[in-house]
């Protein structure tokens, strides 16, 4: 999960929903899988680079900002990750 400051209600609530979804599917919540970033293009790219270093590679990324999700997706694709075959990516804020 890539999210903005957890001091903001919208992002803390999205994290809570992420935790609930993991619980529903018996997937353990791991703090190191939650990347708190400024939600910008640069931070989406940086979050992607952090995800690419994770072992095993995450099979999905939930990003609480569509623009950052697009930057994340472009970055992982540049590094050979097939979306959605290798890693599914979901943005969440309904930007147009």
C-alpha positions as CSV (number, residue, x, y, z in Angstrom):
1,X,0.0,0.0,0.0
2,X,1.2,3.5,-0.9
3,X,-0.6,6.2,1.0
4,X,-0.4,9.8,2.1
5,X,0.1,11.1,5.6
6,X,-1.8,8.9,8.1
7,X,-2.5,12.0,10.1
8,X,-5.1,12.8,7.6
9,X,-8.4,11.0,8.1
10,X,-8.9,10.0,4.5
11,X,-5.6,8.1,4.4
12,X,-5.9,6.6,7.8
13,X,-9.4,5.3,6.8
14,X,-8.0,3.9,3.6
15,X,-5.3,2.1,5.5
16,X,-8.0,0.7,7.9
17,X,-9.9,-0.6,4.8
18,X,-6.7,-2.2,3.5
19,X,-6.1,-3.9,6.8
20,X,-9.7,-5.2,6.9
21,X,-9.4,-6.6,3.3
22,X,-6.2,-8.4,4.2
23,X,-7.9,-9.8,7.3
24,X,-10.9,-11.0,5.3
25,X,-8.5,-13.1,3.2
26,X,-6.3,-14.3,6.0
27,X,-3.3,-12.3,4.7
28,X,-1.1,-10.9,7.5
29,X,-0.7,-7.1,7.8
30,X,2.9,-6.2,7.5
31,X,3.9,-2.6,8.5
32,X,6.8,-2.7,6.0
33,X,4.3,-3.1,3.2
34,X,2.8,0.3,3.9
35,X,4.7,3.1,2.3
36,X,3.7,6.6,3.5
37,X,4.7,9.2,0.9
38,X,3.8,12.6,-0.4
39,X,1.4,11.7,-3.2
40,X,3.3,13.1,-6.2
41,X,4.7,11.7,-9.4
42,X,8.1,11.6,-7.9
43,X,6.9,9.7,-4.8
44,X,5.0,7.3,-6.9
45,X,8.2,6.5,-8.8
46,X,10.2,6.2,-5.5
47,X,7.5,3.9,-4.0
48,X,7.8,1.7,-7.1
49,X,11.5,1.5,-6.7
50,X,11.0,0.4,-3.0
51,X,8.5,-2.2,-4.1
52,X,10.8,-3.6,-6.7
53,X,13.4,-4.3,-4.0
54,X,10.9,-6.3,-1.9
55,X,11.4,-10.1,-1.8
56,X,9.2,-11.6,-2.9
57,X,7.9,-9.0,-5.3
58,X,4.4,-7.8,-4.3
59,X,1.7,-9.3,-6.5
60,X,-0.4,-6.2,-6.1
61,X,-0.1,-2.5,-5.0
62,X,-3.0,-0.4,-3.6
63,X,-2.2,3.3,-4.0
64,X,-4.5,5.9,-2.4
65,X,-4.0,8.4,-5.2
66,X,-4.5,7.8,-8.9
67,X,-1.8,10.1,-10.2
68,X,0.8,8.4,-8.0
69,X,-0.5,5.0,-9.1
70,X,0.1,5.9,-12.7
71,X,3.7,7.0,-11.9
72,X,4.1,3.8,-9.9
73,X,2.8,1.7,-12.8
74,X,5.0,3.4,-15.4
75,X,8.1,2.8,-13.2
76,X,7.6,-0.9,-12.5
77,X,6.8,-1.5,-16.2
78,X,10.1,0.2,-17.2
79,X,11.8,-2.4,-15.0
80,X,10.2,-5.3,-16.7
81,X,7.2,-5.9,-14.5
82,X,4.1,-6.9,-16.4
83,X,0.9,-5.2,-15.2
84,X,-1.4,-6.9,-14.2
85,X,0.2,-10.3,-14.9
86,X,3.1,-9.8,-12.4
87,X,1.7,-7.0,-10.3
88,X,-1.8,-5.7,-10.2
89,X,-2.0,-2.0,-9.4
90,X,-5.1,-0.2,-8.1
91,X,-5.4,3.6,-7.6
92,X,-8.0,5.0,-5.3
93,X,-9.3,8.5,-5.5
94,X,-11.2,8.8,-8.8
95,X,-9.0,11.4,-10.5
96,X,-10.1,12.2,-14.0
